[in-house]
Amino acid sequence: MDGRNRNHSVGVSLSECVSLIEKFGLTNVLNLDGGGSTELIWHNKIINVVSENGVERPLPYCFTFK
């Protein structure tokens, strides 16, 4: 879920996030900081709206799943 950005998304509260997790029956979930350097990449494409006016920040670490 993208965070709060008046031009794109109102974000979700933690309780709203839990409700969505339960609604979709998810069993493995990570709640990350979601700060300005957060990116969600799927098949080598950024699929969330990057903060900082769309400018990608260098990322010092990442999670990968297979």
C-alpha positions as semicolon CSV with decimal commas, in nm:
position;residue;x (nm);y (nm);z (nm)
1;M;0,000;0,000;0,000
2;D;0,133;0,336;-0,083
3;G;0,158;0,584;0,200
4;R;-0,002;0,920;0,238
5;N;0,044;1,150;-0,058
6;R;-0,222;1,413;-0,126
7;N;-0,183;1,364;-0,500
8;H;-0,199;0,985;-0,499
9;S;-0,308;0,801;-0,184
10;V;-0,453;0,862;0,161
11;G;-0,265;0,558;0,291
12;V;-0,405;0,324;0,556
13;S;-0,390;0,309;0,933
14;L;-0,248;0,000;1,102
15;S;-0,599;-0,120;1,192
16;E;-0,717;-0,070;0,832
17;C;-0,415;-0,269;0,716
18;V;-0,501;-0,553;0,956
19;S;-0,860;-0,556;0,824
20;L;-0,733;-0,592;0,466
21;I;-0,493;-0,867;0,568
22;E;-0,779;-1,058;0,728
23;K;-1,016;-0,989;0,437
24;F;-0,774;-1,139;0,186
25;G;-0,674;-1,428;0,414
26;L;-0,305;-1,341;0,411
27;T;-0,083;-1,548;0,638
28;N;0,266;-1,405;0,574
29;V;0,285;-1,028;0,602
30;L;0,562;-0,771;0,656
31;N;0,492;-0,424;0,791
32;L;0,786;-0,208;0,687
33;D;0,861;0,155;0,762
34;G;0,728;0,283;0,432
35;G;0,946;0,592;0,437
36;G;1,049;0,794;0,135
37;S;1,306;0,539;0,020
38;T;1,053;0,255;0,008
39;E;1,000;0,093;-0,332
40;L;0,798;-0,208;-0,434
41;I;0,949;-0,376;-0,738
42;W;0,770;-0,653;-0,928
43;H;0,932;-0,815;-1,232
44;N;1,201;-0,543;-1,239
45;K;0,947;-0,258;-1,241
46;I;0,871;-0,011;-0,959
47;I;0,499;-0,051;-0,893
48;N;0,444;0,194;-0,609
49;V;0,458;0,572;-0,626
50;V;0,807;0,677;-0,522
51;S;0,830;0,968;-0,277
52;E;1,063;1,258;-0,345
53;N;0,871;1,369;-0,656
54;G;0,923;1,040;-0,834
55;V;1,302;1,041;-0,798
56;E;1,440;0,703;-0,698
57;R;1,669;0,700;-0,393
58;P;1,970;0,469;-0,363
59;L;1,862;0,175;-0,146
60;P;2,112;0,029;0,103
61;Y;1,918;-0,297;0,155
62;C;1,625;-0,494;0,022
63;F;1,413;-0,806;0,066
64;T;1,379;-1,053;-0,216
65;F;1,129;-1,336;-0,236
66;K;1,116;-1,633;-0,467
